[in-house]
Amino acid sequence: MTPQAFIKKWRSVELKERTASESHFNELCHLLEIDDPITADPKGEWFSFEKGASKTKGGDDWRAGLVTEDEILSRLFKLNQERAAKETSA
């Protein structure tokens, strides 16, 4: 999946955060070519969803201006450029 395809897919999702968060995170791991929680930690000892998490109060919407979609795309583009440079130098 390309960064553009990832953004296009997730931009249109209207599911509640709890419903979509694990799928979103797993696809992000795949996009960045890093292990997802199940692959990295099959026993769930240190890298698992909501391990030891508790909610004390409501929070801000993740889209509340903290990181823009353009900034995310820019960061992903930079990562892809760095990855491509490493592959060509190897």
Secondary structure per residue as TSV (DSSP state, phi and psi in degrees):
chain	resnum	aa	ss	phi	psi
A	1	M	-	360.0	134.6
A	2	T	-	-84.2	160.4
A	3	P	H	-57.7	-38.2
A	4	Q	H	-65.0	-41.4
A	5	A	H	-66.0	-39.0
A	6	F	H	-60.4	-49.6
A	7	I	H	-63.3	-43.9
A	8	K	H	-59.5	-44.8
A	9	K	H	-63.1	-51.6
A	10	W	H	-79.3	-20.5
A	11	R	H	-62.8	-34.9
A	12	S	T	-90.2	-4.0
A	13	V	-	-71.9	131.8
A	14	E	-	-117.6	15.1
A	15	L	S	-69.2	158.4
A	16	K	-	-66.6	152.8
A	17	E	H	-54.1	-45.5
A	18	R	H	-61.6	-34.7
A	19	T	H	-71.7	-38.0
A	20	A	H	-105.1	-11.6
A	21	S	H	-61.2	-43.4
A	22	E	H	-68.5	-41.0
A	23	S	H	-62.9	-43.7
A	24	H	H	-59.7	-47.0
A	25	F	H	-64.5	-44.2
A	26	N	H	-62.1	-41.1
A	27	E	H	-68.0	-34.8
A	28	L	H	-64.7	-42.5
A	29	C	H	-59.0	-44.9
A	30	H	H	-61.7	-44.8
A	31	L	H	-58.7	-41.7
A	32	L	T	-85.9	0.9
A	33	E	T	57.1	45.2
A	34	I	-	-122.0	158.2
A	35	D	-	-66.1	138.5
A	36	D	-	-77.2	169.8
A	37	P	H	-56.7	-40.3
A	38	I	H	-68.3	-40.3
A	39	T	H	-69.1	-44.3
A	40	A	H	-72.2	-34.1
A	41	D	-	-143.9	73.8
A	42	P	T	-59.3	-22.6
A	43	K	T	-90.0	-8.6
A	44	G	-	68.8	33.5
A	45	E	S	-85.5	-29.0
A	46	W	S	-141.1	-14.0
A	47	F	S	-137.9	84.1
A	48	S	-	-145.1	160.6
A	49	F	T	-72.0	130.5
A	50	E	T	58.6	26.3
A	51	K	T	-67.8	114.9
A	52	G	T	71.0	12.6
A	53	A	-	-83.6	143.5
A	54	S	-	-139.1	146.9
A	55	K	-	-102.1	125.1
A	56	T	-	-101.8	-26.4
A	57	K	S	-166.0	171.5
A	58	G	-	-69.6	158.0
A	59	G	-	-124.8	176.3
A	60	D	-	-72.8	153.1
A	61	D	-	-63.4	136.0
A	62	W	T	-61.2	-19.9
A	63	R	T	-90.6	9.7
A	64	A	S	-76.3	43.9
A	65	G	S	80.3	9.6
A	66	L	S	-71.5	-47.3
A	67	V	S	-139.9	125.9
A	68	T	-	-80.2	159.6
A	69	E	H	-61.7	-36.5
A	70	D	H	-63.6	-38.1
A	71	E	H	-67.3	-41.0
A	72	I	H	-60.9	-47.9
A	73	L	H	-61.1	-41.2
A	74	S	H	-62.3	-43.2
A	75	R	H	-64.7	-43.4
A	76	L	H	-64.9	-39.8
A	77	F	H	-61.0	-44.2
A	78	K	H	-62.5	-42.5
A	79	L	H	-61.3	-42.2
A	80	N	H	-65.0	-38.9
A	81	Q	H	-63.3	-43.6
A	82	E	H	-63.9	-41.9
A	83	R	H	-62.8	-44.1
A	84	A	H	-63.7	-39.8
A	85	A	H	-63.7	-40.7
A	86	K	H	-64.9	-40.7
A	87	E	H	-66.4	-37.4
A	88	T	H	-76.5	-25.7
A	89	S	H	-85.6	-13.7
A	90	A	-	-80.9	360.0
